[in-house]
């Protein structure tokens, strides 16, 4: 896992481009975007830009690059947030022409800007592998789901053979999990029938990531 470093750049912050404690990750062609936070903190993506790969130092993955992106597909930022937000680590696809709307974008970099924020007080996190049964229970209060993600978001969870399909996901898992919202207890089977069909997957076993509070 590549740990992306913390950049504290007072000049940039004063100029109003990024937070003074923003994290950055630069991925050039052939390399995945890997975002990570210190233990106990989670990712919140704030911005995504791109530009010509030959205009940056691709080895300086955590050094901020100022660029005005006009080519990225408008859904890329929203999709990246759907995958990564509220996780300690995520691994996204390599830069690909389908991510942009410009014909001249064959060799480009992606730069993610994100914050590492504290988990919500009292938040509980569960990982349940495909084929297992999950039981959720609140001794006090009711289940309030903060994030539900079904698919594969790292290389090793729930599989003996490392997988590269770390952005495999179901777009409907939030809707499927909504049946547990507001209940004191909830049980469900971890599979596609219960949590929705997945995309961008391989043959590796998938899993559910669930963050919730009892309130």
C-alpha positions, 0 to 999 in steps of 0.5 A: 500500500502506498501511503500518501503523504501530508502536504502542509503548504502555507503559501498554497493555502493562503492563495485559496487553492487547497486546505493547509492540511490537504493530501494529494495523490498523483497517478500517471499512465500505468499507475493506480490512484491510491489514497490513504489516511492515518489509522482512525481517519477516513478519506473525503475527496475534495477535488480531482484534476488532470493534465498532460503526463509529460508536464509533471514529475510522475515520481512525486506522487504527493506533491501538489500540481496546479492545473485547470482541468477541462477534460475529465468526465463530469461523473468521475469526481462523483464516482470516485467519492462514491468508492473512496469516501469514508474509507481509510484506503482505496485504490482506483483505476489507472488513467484511461481515455474513457475518463475524459472527454478530450480526444488528445487525452491519451497520456494524462495524469490524475490528481486527487485532493482529499482530506483525512477526517475523524470518524463520527463519534460512536461509528461502528465499522463491519466487514462481511464477506460474500456468502456470509450472514451479517447480523447488526444490532443496536443495544440502544437507539436504532441503526443509522447507516453512514456508508454501505459499500459492496464489492472490492476496495482493496487487494486482500480482504476476503480473498487468498489470491490478491485481486487488482479489481479494487474498484468493483462495486454495486451502485444500488447497495445503499438502496438495498441496505435502506431496509435496515435503517431505523431498526434495532436489529437487522440480518441479511445475506451478503450476495448480489441478490441482496446487495445489487449487481456489481461492475468492474469485478473479477472472480475474487470474493466480494464483501460489504463494508458497513459504517453505522451508528446507533442513535 
